[in-house]
């Protein structure tokens, strides 16, 4: 990939973040939809959710298949557990702070790598952040929609975002554009820092 392509992709990445920056705290309820549609749209309507799930997929593309698969599976399982807790009325007062910290963590993982992080701590981080994202999804489910359909849509959308990140990361590595993953990590971390200090 030549310099012109790298610069173009960098500006497109930055532009995409700016376009969607208004939706950092946006959630469902904008459109009249059923349970599945609400659940499917929710991960896309909040920039925090979208950035973390895409970022995890990008990070997974840099790992061996076993580690990547375990991380993605763990994220999905604990996200569902957190969502069920939220649907049951469970609350955690620092959930929004946790979501912001997850942006910082994903940004750091992509920008600096996780080679020095012991695997048990890596699994704990993935599980905790997944549960917090799931809790946010579940606690914000509209009362009028089906819980089962909502959960199905939410898991489907999360799988799409994780898979998309994985594919884009693989393409970037094949195209010798690993720097784009570092750029994404940097922008994600800066977004998290901005949210943390502007709250």
VEXMI-364232 format. One record per residue: x, y, z of N, C-alpha, C in turn; residue in three letters. Coordinates in nm, 3 decimals. Example, Ala and Ser with C-alpha at 12.3 -4.5 7.8 and 13.67 -1.06 7.14 Angstrom:
// VEXMI-364232
+---------+---------+---------+---------+---------+---------+---------+---------+---------+--------+
|    n.px |    n.py |    n.pz |   ca.px |   ca.py |   ca.pz |    c.px |    c.py |    c.pz | residu |
+---------+---------+---------+---------+---------+---------+---------+---------+---------+--------+
|   1.319 |  -0.569 |   0.780 |   1.230 |  -0.450 |   0.780 |   1.320 |  -0.330 |   0.780 |    ala |
|   1.285 |  -0.225 |   0.708 |   1.367 |  -0.106 |   0.714 |   1.290 |   0.003 |   0.787 |    ser |
+---------+---------+---------+---------+---------+---------+---------+---------+---------+--------+
This chain:
// VEXMI-364232
+---------+---------+---------+---------+---------+---------+---------+---------+---------+--------+
|    n.px |    n.py |    n.pz |   ca.px |   ca.py |   ca.pz |    c.px |    c.py |    c.pz | residu |
+---------+---------+---------+---------+---------+---------+---------+---------+---------+--------+
|   0.084 |  -0.119 |   0.000 |   0.000 |   0.000 |   0.000 |   0.088 |   0.124 |   0.000 |    unk |
|   0.067 |   0.216 |  -0.097 |   0.151 |   0.334 |  -0.105 |   0.107 |   0.441 |  -0.007 |    unk |
|   0.188 |   0.549 |   0.003 |   0.161 |   0.654 |   0.100 |   0.027 |   0.721 |   0.076 |    unk |
|  -0.009 |   0.741 |  -0.051 |  -0.136 |   0.807 |  -0.081 |  -0.253 |   0.727 |  -0.028 |    unk |
|  -0.248 |   0.595 |  -0.045 |  -0.356 |   0.510 |   0.006 |  -0.361 |   0.515 |   0.158 |    unk |
|  -0.244 |   0.512 |   0.223 |  -0.241 |   0.519 |   0.370 |  -0.303 |   0.649 |   0.420 |    unk |
|  -0.264 |   0.760 |   0.359 |  -0.317 |   0.890 |   0.401 |  -0.467 |   0.896 |   0.380 |    unk |
|  -0.513 |   0.846 |   0.265 |  -0.657 |   0.846 |   0.236 |  -0.734 |   0.766 |   0.339 |    unk |
|  -0.685 |   0.645 |   0.371 |  -0.753 |   0.561 |   0.468 |  -0.751 |   0.623 |   0.607 |    unk |
|  -0.642 |   0.690 |   0.641 |  -0.635 |   0.757 |   0.772 |  -0.740 |   0.867 |   0.783 |    unk |
|  -0.753 |   0.947 |   0.677 |  -0.852 |   1.054 |   0.680 |  -0.995 |   0.998 |   0.678 |    unk |
|  -1.015 |   0.889 |   0.606 |  -1.147 |   0.826 |   0.607 |  -1.181 |   0.774 |   0.746 |    unk |
|  -1.081 |   0.714 |   0.812 |  -1.104 |   0.663 |   0.948 |  -1.139 |   0.777 |   1.043 |    unk |
|  -1.061 |   0.885 |   1.037 |  -1.087 |   0.999 |   1.123 |  -1.221 |   1.061 |   1.092 |    unk |
|  -1.252 |   1.072 |   0.962 |  -1.381 |   1.129 |   0.922 |  -1.497 |   1.046 |   0.971 |    unk |
|  -1.481 |   0.913 |   0.965 |  -1.588 |   0.826 |   1.015 |  -1.614 |   0.848 |   1.162 |    unk |
|  -1.508 |   0.863 |   1.240 |  -1.525 |   0.889 |   1.383 |  -1.596 |   1.021 |   1.407 |    unk |
|  -1.559 |   1.123 |   1.329 |  -1.622 |   1.253 |   1.347 |  -1.770 |   1.250 |   1.309 |    unk |
|  -1.800 |   1.177 |   1.202 |  -1.940 |   1.168 |   1.158 |  -2.026 |   1.103 |   1.265 |    unk |
|  -1.970 |   0.999 |   1.329 |  -2.048 |   0.925 |   1.428 |  -2.029 |   0.975 |   1.570 |    unk |
|  -1.950 |   1.081 |   1.588 |  -1.921 |   1.126 |   1.724 |  -2.044 |   1.177 |   1.796 |    unk |
|  -2.146 |   1.219 |   1.720 |  -2.268 |   1.269 |   1.785 |  -2.344 |   1.158 |   1.853 |    unk |
|  -2.312 |   1.032 |   1.817 |  -2.390 |   0.919 |   1.869 |  -2.316 |   0.844 |   1.978 |    unk |
|  -2.219 |   0.907 |   2.043 |  -2.144 |   0.839 |   2.148 |  -2.238 |   0.784 |   2.254 |    unk |
|  -2.337 |   0.861 |   2.291 |  -2.432 |   0.816 |   2.392 |  -2.569 |   0.788 |   2.333 |    unk |
|  -2.576 |   0.776 |   2.200 |  -2.706 |   0.751 |   2.137 |  -2.747 |   0.607 |   2.160 |    unk |
|  -2.876 |   0.587 |   2.175 |  -2.926 |   0.453 |   2.199 |  -3.055 |   0.432 |   2.122 |    unk |
|  -3.113 |   0.314 |   2.140 |  -3.233 |   0.282 |   2.067 |  -3.349 |   0.369 |   2.113 |    unk |
|  -3.460 |   0.355 |   2.039 |  -3.575 |   0.440 |   2.068 |  -3.592 |   0.547 |   1.964 |    unk |
|  -3.498 |   0.557 |   1.869 |  -3.508 |   0.657 |   1.765 |  -3.609 |   0.617 |   1.659 |    unk |
|  -3.629 |   0.488 |   1.641 |  -3.720 |   0.438 |   1.540 |  -3.817 |   0.339 |   1.604 |    unk |
|  -3.935 |   0.329 |   1.544 |  -4.034 |   0.231 |   1.592 |  -3.998 |   0.096 |   1.533 |    unk |
|  -3.940 |   0.009 |   1.613 |  -3.897 |  -0.122 |   1.564 |  -3.940 |  -0.230 |   1.662 |    unk |
|  -3.924 |  -0.357 |   1.619 |  -3.960 |  -0.466 |   1.708 |  -3.841 |  -0.504 |   1.795 |    unk |
|  -3.857 |  -0.613 |   1.871 |  -3.751 |  -0.652 |   1.964 |  -3.620 |  -0.686 |   1.896 |    unk |
|  -3.624 |  -0.762 |   1.786 |  -3.502 |  -0.799 |   1.717 |  -3.432 |  -0.676 |   1.662 |    unk |
|  -3.507 |  -0.586 |   1.599 |  -3.448 |  -0.467 |   1.539 |  -3.387 |  -0.376 |   1.644 |    unk |
|  -3.457 |  -0.359 |   1.757 |  -3.401 |  -0.279 |   1.867 |  -3.267 |  -0.339 |   1.912 |    unk |
|  -3.266 |  -0.470 |   1.934 |  -3.144 |  -0.536 |   1.980 |  -3.034 |  -0.528 |   1.878 |    unk |
|  -3.069 |  -0.542 |   1.750 |  -2.967 |  -0.539 |   1.645 |  -2.909 |  -0.398 |   1.628 |    unk |
|  -2.994 |  -0.296 |   1.640 |  -2.948 |  -0.159 |   1.619 |  -2.865 |  -0.106 |   1.735 |    unk |
|  -2.894 |  -0.154 |   1.855 |  -2.832 |  -0.094 |   1.974 |  -2.680 |  -0.089 |   1.970 |    unk |
|  -2.609 |  -0.196 |   1.933 |  -2.463 |  -0.187 |   1.928 |  -2.411 |  -0.086 |   1.826 |    unk |
|  -2.491 |  -0.056 |   1.723 |  -2.449 |   0.038 |   1.620 |  -2.479 |   0.183 |   1.657 |    unk |
|  -2.574 |   0.206 |   1.748 |  -2.620 |   0.342 |   1.777 |  -2.539 |   0.413 |   1.884 |    unk |
|  -2.452 |   0.343 |   1.951 |  -2.363 |   0.406 |   2.048 |  -2.219 |   0.389 |   2.002 |    unk |
|  -2.148 |   0.497 |   1.984 |  -2.011 |   0.489 |   1.935 |  -1.923 |   0.408 |   2.028 |    unk |
|  -1.950 |   0.416 |   2.159 |  -1.869 |   0.340 |   2.254 |  -1.880 |   0.190 |   2.226 |    unk |
|  -2.005 |   0.141 |   2.210 |  -2.025 |  -0.002 |   2.180 |  -1.957 |  -0.040 |   2.049 |    unk |
|  -1.983 |   0.039 |   1.946 |  -1.935 |   0.008 |   1.812 |  -1.782 |   0.003 |   1.806 |    unk |
|  -1.717 |   0.103 |   1.866 |  -1.571 |   0.110 |   1.863 |  -1.508 |  -0.009 |   1.936 |    unk |
|  -1.564 |  -0.045 |   2.051 |  -1.506 |  -0.156 |   2.129 |  -1.522 |  -0.288 |   2.055 |    unk |
|  -1.638 |  -0.314 |   1.998 |  -1.661 |  -0.443 |   1.933 |  -1.581 |  -0.455 |   1.803 |    unk |
|  -1.576 |  -0.348 |   1.725 |  -1.489 |  -0.349 |   1.607 |  -1.343 |  -0.364 |   1.649 |    unk |
|  -1.305 |  -0.292 |   1.755 |  -1.168 |  -0.297 |   1.803 |  -1.128 |  -0.434 |   1.851 |    unk |
|  -1.218 |  -0.503 |   1.920 |  -1.187 |  -0.638 |   1.965 |  -1.167 |  -0.731 |   1.846 |    unk |
|  -1.250 |  -0.713 |   1.742 |  -1.232 |  -0.793 |   1.621 |  -1.099 |  -0.765 |   1.554 |    unk |
|  -1.060 |  -0.636 |   1.549 |  -0.931 |  -0.600 |   1.491 |  -0.817 |  -0.662 |   1.572 |    unk |
|  -0.829 |  -0.654 |   1.706 |  -0.726 |  -0.712 |   1.791 |  -0.718 |  -0.863 |   1.770 |    unk |
|  -0.834 |  -0.928 |   1.758 |  -0.838 |  -1.073 |   1.739 |  -0.763 |  -1.114 |   1.612 |    unk |
|  -0.769 |  -1.027 |   1.510 |  -0.703 |  -1.060 |   1.383 |  -0.551 |  -1.063 |   1.396 |    unk |
|  -0.498 |  -1.006 |   1.505 |  -0.353 |  -1.004 |   1.525 |  -0.305 |  -1.120 |   1.613 |    unk |
|  -0.398 |  -1.201 |   1.661 |  -0.364 |  -1.312 |   1.752 |  -0.373 |  -1.445 |   1.679 |    unk |
|  -0.323 |  -1.550 |   1.744 |  -0.343 |  -1.682 |   1.686 |  -0.490 |  -1.720 |   1.697 |    unk |
|  -0.533 |  -1.812 |   1.613 |  -0.677 |  -1.841 |   1.602 |  -0.738 |  -1.890 |   1.734 |    unk |
|  -0.663 |  -1.967 |   1.809 |  -0.717 |  -2.020 |   1.936 |  -0.743 |  -1.907 |   2.034 |    unk |
|  -0.644 |  -1.820 |   2.054 |  -0.660 |  -1.709 |   2.147 |  -0.770 |  -1.614 |   2.101 |    unk |
|  -0.773 |  -1.585 |   1.972 |  -0.874 |  -1.495 |   1.918 |  -1.014 |  -1.552 |   1.935 |    unk |
|  -1.029 |  -1.679 |   1.902 |  -1.160 |  -1.743 |   1.915 |  -1.209 |  -1.746 |   2.059 |    unk |
|  -1.119 |  -1.775 |   2.152 |  -1.156 |  -1.777 |   2.293 |  -1.198 |  -1.638 |   2.341 |    unk |
|  -1.125 |  -1.536 |   2.298 |  -1.158 |  -1.399 |   2.340 |  -1.295 |  -1.358 |   2.288 |    unk |
|  -1.324 |  -1.388 |   2.161 |  -1.454 |  -1.352 |   2.103 |  -1.567 |  -1.430 |   2.170 |    unk |
|  -1.546 |  -1.560 |   2.191 |  -1.648 |  -1.642 |   2.257 |  -1.674 |  -1.593 |   2.399 |    unk |
|  -1.567 |  -1.562 |   2.471 |  -1.580 |  -1.512 |   2.609 |  -1.656 |  -1.381 |   2.611 |    unk |
|  -1.625 |  -1.292 |   2.515 |  -1.694 |  -1.164 |   2.509 |  -1.844 |  -1.185 |   2.487 |    unk |
|  -1.880 |  -1.270 |   2.393 |  -2.022 |  -1.293 |   2.364 |  -2.094 |  -1.353 |   2.485 |    unk |
|  -2.032 |  -1.451 |   2.551 |  -2.097 |  -1.516 |   2.664 |  -2.120 |  -1.419 |   2.779 |    unk |
|  -2.019 |  -1.340 |   2.814 |  -2.034 |  -1.248 |   2.926 |  -2.120 |  -1.128 |   2.890 |    unk |
|  -2.123 |  -1.092 |   2.762 |  -2.214 |  -0.986 |   2.722 |  -2.359 |  -1.030 |   2.740 |    unk |
|  -2.388 |  -1.154 |   2.702 |  -2.523 |  -1.208 |   2.722 |  -2.556 |  -1.215 |   2.870 |    unk |
|  -2.460 |  -1.259 |   2.952 |  -2.483 |  -1.267 |   3.097 |  -2.512 |  -1.128 |   3.153 |    unk |
|  -2.435 |  -1.027 |   3.111 |  -2.460 |  -0.891 |   3.157 |  -2.594 |  -0.838 |   3.111 |    unk |
|  -2.633 |  -0.871 |   2.988 |  -2.763 |  -0.826 |   2.936 |  -2.877 |  -0.890 |   3.014 |    unk |
|  -2.865 |  -1.019 |   3.046 |  -2.969 |  -1.087 |   3.124 |  -2.982 |  -1.023 |   3.262 |    unk |
|  -2.869 |  -0.988 |   3.321 |  -2.870 |  -0.919 |   3.450 |  -2.942 |  -0.785 |   3.438 |    unk |
|  -2.916 |  -0.712 |   3.330 |  -2.983 |  -0.585 |   3.308 |  -3.132 |  -0.602 |   3.283 |    unk |
|  -3.169 |  -0.704 |   3.206 |  -3.310 |  -0.731 |   3.180 |  -3.384 |  -0.766 |   3.308 |    unk |
|  -3.314 |  -0.829 |   3.400 |  -3.376 |  -0.868 |   3.528 |  -3.385 |  -0.751 |   3.626 |    unk |
|  -3.338 |  -0.634 |   3.583 |  -3.347 |  -0.516 |   3.670 |  -3.218 |  -0.482 |   3.741 |    unk |
|  -3.112 |  -0.558 |   3.715 |  -2.984 |  -0.531 |   3.779 |  -2.923 |  -0.400 |   3.730 |    unk |
|  -2.854 |  -0.332 |   3.818 |  -2.792 |  -0.204 |   3.784 |  -2.652 |  -0.197 |   3.843 |    unk |
|  -2.566 |  -0.118 |   3.779 |  -2.433 |  -0.091 |   3.830 |  -2.406 |   0.056 |   3.806 |    unk |
|  -2.383 |   0.130 |   3.912 |  -2.379 |   0.276 |   3.903 |  -2.265 |   0.326 |   3.816 |    unk |
|  -2.159 |   0.249 |   3.803 |  -2.042 |   0.293 |   3.727 |  -2.035 |   0.229 |   3.588 |    unk |
|  -2.148 |   0.184 |   3.534 |  -2.146 |   0.115 |   3.406 |  -2.094 |   0.205 |   3.294 |    unk |
|  -2.135 |   0.332 |   3.292 |  -2.089 |   0.422 |   3.186 |  -1.938 |   0.446 |   3.195 |    unk |
|  -1.888 |   0.459 |   3.317 |  -1.743 |   0.474 |   3.336 |  -1.671 |   0.349 |   3.287 |    unk |
|  -1.728 |   0.233 |   3.315 |  -1.669 |   0.108 |   3.269 |  -1.664 |   0.099 |   3.117 |    unk |
|  -1.768 |   0.149 |   3.052 |  -1.770 |   0.149 |   2.906 |  -1.659 |   0.238 |   2.849 |    unk |
|  -1.639 |   0.352 |   2.913 |  -1.533 |   0.444 |   2.870 |  -1.396 |   0.380 |   2.890 |    unk |
|  -1.378 |   0.315 |   3.004 |  -1.250 |   0.248 |   3.031 |  -1.226 |   0.138 |   2.929 |    unk |
|  -1.333 |   0.072 |   2.882 |  -1.315 |  -0.033 |   2.781 |  -1.263 |   0.026 |   2.651 |    unk |
|  -1.301 |   0.150 |   2.619 |  -1.245 |   0.218 |   2.501 |  -1.095 |   0.238 |   2.518 |    unk |
|  -1.055 |   0.282 |   2.638 |  -0.913 |   0.301 |   2.665 |  -0.837 |   0.168 |   2.655 |    unk |
|  -0.898 |   0.061 |   2.706 |  -0.832 |  -0.070 |   2.705 |  -0.814 |  -0.122 |   2.562 |    unk |
|  -0.919 |  -0.111 |   2.481 |  -0.910 |  -0.157 |   2.342 |  -0.809 |  -0.072 |   2.266 |    unk |
|  -0.813 |   0.059 |   2.290 |  -0.717 |   0.147 |   2.225 |  -0.575 |   0.111 |   2.260 |    unk |
|  -0.551 |   0.082 |   2.386 |  -0.416 |   0.044 |   2.431 |  -0.374 |  -0.090 |   2.372 |    unk |
|  -0.468 |  -0.185 |   2.367 |  -0.436 |  -0.318 |   2.313 |  -0.396 |  -0.309 |   2.167 |    unk |
|  -0.466 |  -0.225 |   2.090 |  -0.434 |  -0.212 |   1.948 |  -0.312 |  -0.124 |   1.925 |    unk |
|  -0.297 |  -0.023 |   2.009 |  -0.186 |   0.070 |   1.991 |  -0.054 |   0.017 |   2.042 |    unk |
|  -0.059 |  -0.057 |   2.153 |   0.066 |  -0.102 |   2.218 |   0.082 |  -0.253 |   2.221 |    unk |
|  -0.027 |  -0.326 |   2.199 |  -0.020 |  -0.471 |   2.205 |  -0.048 |  -0.524 |   2.345 |    unk |
|  -0.069 |  -0.655 |   2.354 |  -0.099 |  -0.718 |   2.484 |  -0.002 |  -0.831 |   2.514 |    unk |
|   0.116 |  -0.829 |   2.450 |   0.210 |  -0.940 |   2.465 |   0.255 |  -0.957 |   2.609 |    unk |
|   0.264 |  -0.847 |   2.684 |   0.314 |  -0.855 |   2.820 |   0.204 |  -0.875 |   2.924 |    unk |
|   0.080 |  -0.880 |   2.880 |  -0.032 |  -0.897 |   2.973 |  -0.052 |  -1.047 |   3.000 |    unk |
|  -0.046 |  -1.091 |   3.126 |  -0.072 |  -1.233 |   3.156 |  -0.212 |  -1.272 |   3.108 |    unk |
|  -0.223 |  -1.391 |   3.051 |  -0.352 |  -1.431 |   2.994 |  -0.467 |  -1.429 |   3.093 |    unk |
|  -0.449 |  -1.471 |   3.220 |  -0.562 |  -1.462 |   3.313 |  -0.618 |  -1.320 |   3.326 |    unk |
|  -0.529 |  -1.219 |   3.327 |  -0.575 |  -1.081 |   3.335 |  -0.645 |  -1.039 |   3.206 |    unk |
|  -0.597 |  -1.092 |   3.095 |  -0.660 |  -1.063 |   2.966 |  -0.803 |  -1.116 |   2.964 |    unk |
|  -0.822 |  -1.240 |   3.013 |  -0.957 |  -1.298 |   3.015 |  -1.048 |  -1.221 |   3.110 |    unk |
|  -0.994 |  -1.181 |   3.224 |  -1.074 |  -1.103 |   3.320 |  -1.120 |  -0.972 |   3.257 |    unk |
|  -1.028 |  -0.904 |   3.188 |  -1.062 |  -0.777 |   3.125 |  -1.171 |  -0.795 |   3.020 |    unk |
|  -1.156 |  -0.896 |   2.935 |  -1.255 |  -0.922 |   2.830 |  -1.391 |  -0.952 |   2.892 |    unk |
|  -1.392 |  -1.036 |   2.996 |  -1.518 |  -1.074 |   3.061 |  -1.587 |  -0.955 |   3.128 |    unk |
|  -1.509 |  -0.874 |   3.200 |  -1.567 |  -0.760 |   3.271 |  -1.624 |  -0.658 |   3.173 |    unk |
|  -1.546 |  -0.624 |   3.070 |  -1.594 |  -0.524 |   2.974 |  -1.713 |  -0.576 |   2.895 |    unk |
|  -1.713 |  -0.705 |   2.862 |  -1.827 |  -0.763 |   2.791 |  -1.953 |  -0.757 |   2.877 |    unk |
|  -1.939 |  -0.792 |   3.005 |  -2.053 |  -0.788 |   3.095 |  -2.109 |  -0.646 |   3.109 |    unk |
|  -2.020 |  -0.547 |   3.114 |  -2.066 |  -0.408 |   3.126 |  -2.140 |  -0.364 |   3.000 |    unk |
|  -2.089 |  -0.401 |   2.884 |  -2.159 |  -0.367 |   2.759 |  -2.294 |  -0.438 |   2.753 |    unk |
|  -2.297 |  -0.563 |   2.795 |  -2.423 |  -0.636 |   2.797 |  -2.522 |  -0.574 |   2.894 |    unk |
|  -2.473 |  -0.532 |   3.011 |  -2.559 |  -0.467 |   3.110 |  -2.619 |  -0.340 |   3.054 |    unk |
|  -2.538 |  -0.262 |   2.982 |  -2.589 |  -0.140 |   2.921 |  -2.697 |  -0.172 |   2.819 |    unk |
|  -2.674 |  -0.276 |   2.738 |  -2.774 |  -0.317 |   2.640 |  -2.904 |  -0.360 |   2.708 |    unk |
|  -2.890 |  -0.449 |   2.804 |  -3.008 |  -0.506 |   2.868 |  -3.088 |  -0.406 |   2.948 |    unk |
|  -3.021 |  -0.317 |   3.020 |  -3.093 |  -0.222 |   3.104 |  -3.164 |  -0.115 |   3.022 |    unk |
|  -3.125 |  -0.099 |   2.894 |  -3.187 |   0.003 |   2.810 |  -3.288 |  -0.057 |   2.712 |    unk |
|  -3.321 |  -0.185 |   2.730 |  -3.418 |  -0.246 |   2.641 |  -3.555 |  -0.183 |   2.659 |    unk |
|  -3.621 |  -0.138 |   2.550 |  -3.757 |  -0.083 |   2.562 |  -3.851 |  -0.186 |   2.622 |    unk |
|  -3.940 |  -0.141 |   2.709 |  -4.029 |  -0.233 |   2.780 |  -4.126 |  -0.303 |   2.686 |    unk |
|  -4.155 |  -0.244 |   2.571 |  -4.258 |  -0.299 |   2.483 |  -4.208 |  -0.410 |   2.391 |    unk |
|  -4.079 |  -0.443 |   2.393 |  -4.027 |  -0.540 |   2.298 |  -4.001 |  -0.674 |   2.365 |    unk |
|  -3.987 |  -0.776 |   2.282 |  -3.962 |  -0.912 |   2.332 |  -3.816 |  -0.925 |   2.375 |    unk |
|  -3.796 |  -0.976 |   2.498 |  -3.661 |  -0.994 |   2.549 |  -3.580 |  -1.093 |   2.468 |    unk |
|  -3.641 |  -1.204 |   2.428 |  -3.570 |  -1.307 |   2.351 |  -3.529 |  -1.251 |   2.214 |    unk |
|  -3.623 |  -1.184 |   2.147 |  -3.593 |  -1.128 |   2.015 |  -3.486 |  -1.019 |   2.027 |    unk |
|  -3.495 |  -0.937 |   2.131 |  -3.398 |  -0.830 |   2.154 |  -3.258 |  -0.888 |   2.173 |    unk |
|  -3.248 |  -0.991 |   2.256 |  -3.118 |  -1.054 |   2.284 |  -3.061 |  -1.117 |   2.157 |    unk |
|  -3.148 |  -1.180 |   2.078 |  -3.102 |  -1.242 |   1.953 |  -3.044 |  -1.137 |   1.859 |    unk |
|  -3.114 |  -1.025 |   1.846 |  -3.066 |  -0.917 |   1.761 |  -2.935 |  -0.858 |   1.812 |    unk |
|  -2.925 |  -0.842 |   1.944 |  -2.804 |  -0.784 |   2.003 |  -2.683 |  -0.874 |   1.979 |    unk |
|  -2.700 |  -1.005 |   1.999 |  -2.590 |  -1.099 |   1.977 |  -2.552 |  -1.103 |   1.830 |    unk |
|  -2.653 |  -1.099 |   1.741 |  -2.626 |  -1.101 |   1.597 |  -2.545 |  -0.978 |   1.556 |    unk |
|  -2.584 |  -0.860 |   1.604 |  -2.512 |  -0.738 |   1.569 |  -2.370 |  -0.739 |   1.624 |    unk |
|  -2.354 |  -0.789 |   1.746 |  -2.221 |  -0.796 |   1.805 |  -2.132 |  -0.891 |   1.724 |    unk |
|  -2.188 |  -1.004 |   1.682 |  -2.112 |  -1.098 |   1.600 |  -2.072 |  -1.034 |   1.467 |    unk |
|  -2.162 |  -0.955 |   1.409 |  -2.131 |  -0.885 |   1.284 |  -2.015 |  -0.789 |   1.304 |    unk |
|  -2.019 |  -0.709 |   1.412 |  -1.914 |  -0.611 |   1.438 |  -1.780 |  -0.680 |   1.466 |    unk |
|  -1.783 |  -0.785 |   1.547 |  -1.660 |  -0.859 |   1.576 |  -1.602 |  -0.921 |   1.449 |    unk |
|  -1.691 |  -0.983 |   1.369 |  -1.646 |  -1.044 |   1.244 |  -1.593 |  -0.942 |   1.146 |    unk |
|  -1.660 |  -0.827 |   1.138 |  -1.615 |  -0.721 |   1.048 |  -1.477 |  -0.671 |   1.089 |    unk |
|  -1.458 |  -0.652 |   1.220 |  -1.327 |  -0.609 |   1.268 |  -1.219 |  -0.712 |   1.236 |    unk |
|  -1.253 |  -0.838 |   1.256 |  -1.157 |  -0.946 |   1.228 |  -1.117 |  -0.945 |   1.080 |    unk |
|  -1.217 |  -0.933 |   0.991 |  -1.191 |  -0.933 |   0.847 |  -1.109 |  -0.810 |   0.806 |    unk |
|  -1.146 |  -0.693 |   0.856 |  -1.072 |  -0.571 |   0.823 |  -0.928 |  -0.578 |   0.874 |    unk |
|  -0.912 |  -0.635 |   0.993 |  -0.777 |  -0.652 |   1.046 |  -0.694 |  -0.747 |   0.961 |    unk |
|  -0.756 |  -0.855 |   0.916 |  -0.686 |  -0.950 |   0.829 |  -0.645 |  -0.885 |   0.698 |    unk |
|  -0.737 |  -0.806 |   0.640 |  -0.707 |  -0.735 |   0.515 |  -0.591 |  -0.637 |   0.536 |    unk |
|  -0.595 |  -0.564 |   0.650 |  -0.489 |  -0.467 |   0.678 |  -0.353 |  -0.537 |   0.691 |    unk |
|  -0.352 |  -0.651 |   0.756 |  -0.226 |  -0.724 |   0.773 |  -0.176 |  -0.778 |   0.640 |    unk |
|  -0.269 |  -0.830 |   0.559 |  -0.229 |  -0.881 |   0.428 |  -0.178 |  -0.769 |   0.339 |    unk |
|  -0.233 |  -0.649 |   0.356 |  -0.191 |  -0.536 |   0.276 |  -0.075 |  -0.459 |   0.335 |    unk |
|  -0.012 |  -0.516 |   0.439 |   0.101 |  -0.452 |   0.506 |   0.065 |  -0.312 |   0.556 |    unk |
|  -0.058 |  -0.301 |   0.606 |  -0.106 |  -0.173 |   0.658 |  -0.141 |  -0.186 |   0.806 |    unk |
|  -0.055 |  -0.256 |   0.881 |  -0.079 |  -0.278 |   1.023 |  -0.087 |  -0.145 |   1.098 |    unk |
|  -0.027 |  -0.042 |   1.040 |  -0.033 |   0.090 |   1.102 |  -0.175 |   0.142 |   1.116 |    unk |
|  -0.265 |   0.097 |   1.029 |  -0.405 |   0.139 |   1.039 |  -0.470 |   0.085 |   1.166 |    unk |
|  -0.428 |  -0.035 |   1.208 |  -0.480 |  -0.089 |   1.334 |  -0.431 |  -0.005 |   1.451 |    unk |
|  -0.305 |   0.038 |   1.445 |  -0.253 |   0.125 |   1.550 |  -0.325 |   0.260 |   1.550 |    unk |
|  -0.356 |   0.309 |   1.429 |  -0.430 |   0.436 |   1.418 |  -0.568 |   0.422 |   1.481 |    unk |
|  -0.636 |   0.311 |   1.449 |  -0.769 |   0.287 |   1.507 |  -0.759 |   0.281 |   1.659 |    unk |
|  -0.657 |   0.210 |   1.708 |  -0.639 |   0.201 |   1.853 |  -0.614 |   0.336 |   1.916 |    unk |
|  -0.533 |   0.418 |   1.851 |  -0.504 |   0.551 |   1.903 |  -0.629 |   0.637 |   1.908 |    unk |
|  -0.706 |   0.636 |   1.799 |  -0.829 |   0.717 |   1.794 |  -0.932 |   0.667 |   1.896 |    unk |
|  -0.938 |   0.534 |   1.912 |  -1.031 |   0.478 |   2.011 |  -0.990 |   0.518 |   2.152 |    unk |
|  -0.861 |   0.509 |   2.182 |  -0.813 |   0.550 |   2.313 |  -0.836 |   0.698 |   2.338 |    unk |
|  -0.813 |   0.782 |   2.236 |  -0.836 |   0.926 |   2.251 |  -0.985 |   0.955 |   2.273 |    unk |
|  -1.072 |   0.880 |   2.205 |  -1.216 |   0.896 |   2.227 |  -1.251 |   0.863 |   2.370 |    unk |
|  -1.196 |   0.751 |   2.422 |  -1.220 |   0.715 |   2.561 |  -1.170 |   0.820 |   2.658 |    unk |
|  -1.049 |   0.875 |   2.631 |  -0.994 |   0.978 |   2.719 |  -1.079 |   1.103 |   2.715 |    unk |
|  -1.124 |   1.140 |   2.597 |  -1.210 |   1.259 |   2.583 |  -1.339 |   1.242 |   2.663 |    unk |
|  -1.402 |   1.125 |   2.649 |  -1.526 |   1.099 |   2.722 |  -1.502 |   1.097 |   2.872 |    unk |
|  -1.389 |   1.040 |   2.913 |  -1.360 |   1.028 |   3.055 |  -1.341 |   1.166 |   3.120 |    unk |
|  -1.270 |   1.253 |   3.051 |  -1.240 |   1.382 |   3.112 |  -1.344 |   1.489 |   3.084 |    unk |
|  -1.438 |   1.459 |   2.992 |  -1.545 |   1.554 |   2.963 |  -1.672 |   1.521 |   3.039 |    unk |
|  -1.672 |   1.405 |   3.107 |  -1.791 |   1.363 |   3.181 |  -1.814 |   1.451 |   3.303 |    unk |
+---------+---------+---------+---------+---------+---------+---------+---------+---------+--------+
